[in-house]
């Protein structure tokens, strides 16, 4: 592994943070209760009156790197129209908890507490992949607060058979091998499943650097999050209608949640 001062991943993360700052967001940390601390990007405490008049929008990242890696392309254009809140979910990035709950419902409850602490009374939420699981549960838990929901490539209707099919497509023994890569070889497989970008020509030392930066911290807790999922454990879907308007956005070649799941979810 390269010395920290030669880390490509750290250099890129610094550039991504500048994108968030240029969108008018500041990095903050807030204890939402006695056990849980959330790190998030949000409006500075001294926001202008123009910004406070914009509708609030919560962005929830997927399973993998922290929020700054997953929303860097979206924050600038969205900031023109929304007052943005972009947290690291619990056990990702700078967010942590001493509690034992590892379910997606727990994540939803924590995000609800965050918005309450920030005195945001009404907001819409966009969740991608795992973040969509959290967004869906937030809509169910806080119908009086969540206005609209966007689920991006998020199979909240996943069944046990869908989970097994994904593992077969990935040619691995379990979902942890894909979602928690530990080597350059693992990261190439993960990228091939979750992205259209191929990493075949990226040197191993660069990919190992990314693994160290993005996947080495809180690995045990993240593995427990995968075990703690309620979605995908049964042969039937556990989806029930929610009262909010919902937009579905899906990748046509999505290998984690195939497009058919989007059509089934729409129904």
Helices and strands as residue ranges (DSSP letters): G 4-6, H 8-22, E 25-31, E 36-43, H 49-52, E 55-60, H 67-70, H 75-79, E 82-87, E 96-97, H 104-117, E 123-128, H 130-141, E 146-152, H 160-170, H 175-179, H 184-194, H 204-215, H 219-228, E 245-249, H 259-266
